[in-house]
Each structure stands twice: as structure tokens, then as C-alpha cells.
């Protein structure tokens, strides 16, 4: 056996952007046996795989003889009284290295470990004893950050969904992959439930360094079961899945529930003061088709409904499927249970309209509505940077300030289902009046138009510069623009510090048009939070840019439906 040269940069250059095939068959599985796993590894190499992930010294020794690809070694071992299984002790790691593993994968979750060593000491011992890099298998963002801190060389979200505190789902944990890739400097190896080439490509697009696929390639019993499941699906149709047959709207247009391979699509409608975005989103949060039109609320509700319905039909056809439901995010107060629009300054004449009911009638599927800030928060929590957090706030700063609060995976609602208007809490009673009735509320002091108004009043430029232009000028070093931006950043910081003190949340994500330039605002926000929030553990509150970007509105609207369905 020739040991693979353990040079981390060289190893990484071999793995970068590639497919690592996990060749594992545990005792009791049909393909269990070292010679079979070695054959599986040869097949993976022949197909273009760049690395192998394998279990236990026997399989690894056989695979080492069979292929020259780098091997990520792990050892699943059940030790009585402990839930960690992946390479539970340093001794396991030593034996993996001796068998020919080039990288040692370990369980780096925060759960108790049999050897009782803190993670930094465990990693240091493996480095010292094996001279191999360590891949930390983790379940949450916090564990990923801790693994990096502890000296791990690579990180993989392998255990997301497999610990009692991480969300279980069928899909890969794309949200966590993206969070790790954006917040860690270590290479992130995407692993866990990746079952299709599209999912593997998506993981790389989200910033993963390489992708591990296992059962979808190397466990024929799983592959068979998926095919059998597909046949089952076709025979029995989709009514069985959604449970939506109990909903009253279903009877209106039952033919829309005909069997179709893309039957799980969600119609998404994002209604703002100036434009309405419409799209079709799949159950993983991907926007498959989109369209938009001006809001033009003064043309009347019937006209608006007609345009939304038309766009929903077009985008559904483009996406090639059928809708199972429609989610709506709408500016201003809405009544989530009745599906109606409240008194909305931007939508004159639409007040009291049952938007959800009308779209449901028109399309023949059930529909649900939330305030747009709540919708965006639901989307960012389910599919974006907030994934898996227990107390999550999304602050959206654009033409206004919206805040959605997700506690224990549920949207926080006030009396009668009301959306609390955190964007309109008062920051400075001597500030300008706002349509909400207050003077100096947060929105009136810190949204995009507030920035524009202040810059115009204090440094007139002939015409009013847009918030985007002011941010761009600030980036270029323009002193006046920087002054205006810094003033807005201070007010944003005051409001966010208030949210930290009021909620002590696990995470606040920052989205919306103005915060696309988050680099201009985040430093002042952090300073204000540190200064103002001494009574809560503010250092543990993660304040980060939101990750869904341009898709936030449609993904959020789709999640409105999914969170009710
Ligand atoms: Zn206000």
C-alpha cells in the first residue's frame, strides 16, 4: 500500500468542484463486503468521480488497493450510551489512517463524545497521530462555525436532519450548505440526501467545494425503492400527498388535480405598492417561472385580479406543471385567516377584498395570504439563511421597513392574527410624521426614501438621488453620500438593537433593496448592538445578510402556502 501524499492543498485541488462517491454498505445490507465496495469505487472512478467516501478500515484498505482517488474515511461505530457514530474516538481515526484514508471524517456535532475530549483537542490529536486533514460532519451552522474554530480542515453538513435538534426533511439541506459556504472560510463538502444531478449542481452553485452522493449511486435497494415509489405515485395520484382534499376549494375544480409529474408546484404572488410579481415555485423553494406587472391599484381590484390570474396561468404553463396551492405576500395589513386585505395605503380600493378567495376561485386551488414582511421571513427561514434557527427575524429595508418574526418555526402573530408592525416603532419622537400615525418611527428614519430625503435636504444635488445611487457614491468615497449613509446606518442600528433587546433572537437576517449594500450598514449596526444591548447575550445573536435575494418575495409567498397546507 502506498500512502497517498497528505498535502492538503493538493488533495483539495483533486476534489474541487467534483463528485465524491460514498461507497458504503453496512452489515446486513445486500452489498456489504470489502471486495464489493472496492468494485463500487472502481465504478465511481470510471464514471468520473473525484473521490471516495468509505466506512471502516476493511472497506478502506480494499478501496485503497482498487483506486487512486482520495479517500475520505469514516468509521460508523455504535458505542453504548452515545448517539455519535461517525469515527467516535481518536483511536478509530488512527485505524482509518493506517488503512489508507486520506481525510478523516468525524462527528463534530455538539453531542457528548465517548472520549470526552473537547473538539479542538480531538482534532489536534487526530492531526498529530495521523497527519491527516479532518472533515467535520456537522448538523447546524453553529456546529460548522465551532468546527472551523476548533481547527477542522473541511466541513460537511452530513448530519443535518440526523440529530434531534436539526430539521428533518427529504431534500438536501441547501439552506445550511449556503450558510456554511458563505460564513466559513473552510471548504464545504455538500453531503446529505443529494439524489439527483440537479441537486448536486445546485449545491455547487450555492458555494459547496465538492459534492458527496451516496445511496443514490451506490445503494441499489434505495434506487429500487425510489422507482417503486414512483410507480406508487403514478397509480395513486397526488391527492394522497397534500391532504388538500379536505379543503373546500378543491371541489370547485377537481380536474386540476389530475395526475401529473409536477403536481407539487406552488403559485406565488408578491404584491407591492409599485409592482406585482407572480411565479411558480417548487417544494424546494426554487422559482421555476416568473412574471410581473405594475400594481396600478387605481385600475381597480377586478383588473388587478385579472392580471394576476393571467400571470399565474402563464407561469404555470412555463413551469410545466399544475398548482397545488397559491401563496400570497401582500404589502400592508392583511387578515391571514379571512384572506382579505386591510386598510392599505398603497392599494386604494382594494380594502376588504378577499384576495385569497378570489384567486382560489379563479385557479381552482386553495390560497393563503400574509403580510409581505411575514411572507419573506417564512421564506428566508425555510429556504434561506434562517434555516433551522429557533428565534429568527427578517428585517427587510427598501421603500419601507418590514419585519417578520419566526419563533420555533412558526410565524409570530398578534391579536386576531395581526402582523406586528416592528418597522413602525418609534426611534426619534422629533422625527418626521409617518402614515402609520407616529412621528419618527423606524421606517420614517431609516428606509431608502428617508435616506434619499435627508441627502436631498442636506446636500442638494439638483435632483433627488436614489438610495442606490447614494450607496454607490458612498462606495466611491463621496463624503456627502457617506454622511447620509452613515446616518441611515445609525438609525438602522438603533432599530436592530431594539429588536435584539426585545427578542434576544438567534438570528436577524437583513434583506431588501437598501441592504443589498449591507457592507455599508453592517459595521454601524454591530457597533450599536454592542453598545445598546448589554442585558441580553447580544454576541450570540447572528446578524447577517439574507440569502434569497431577488427570489425572496416569490419564495416567501410560496412558503405562505406551504406553512398553511
Ligand atoms: Zn411609521
Boltz pocket constraint, residues with backbone or C-beta under 6 A from the ligand:
constraints:
  - pocket:
      binder: B
      contacts: [[A, 423], [A, 424], [A, 434], [A, 435], [A, 436], [A, 437], [A, 438], [A, 441], [A, 442], [A, 443], [A, 444]]
      max_distance: 6.0
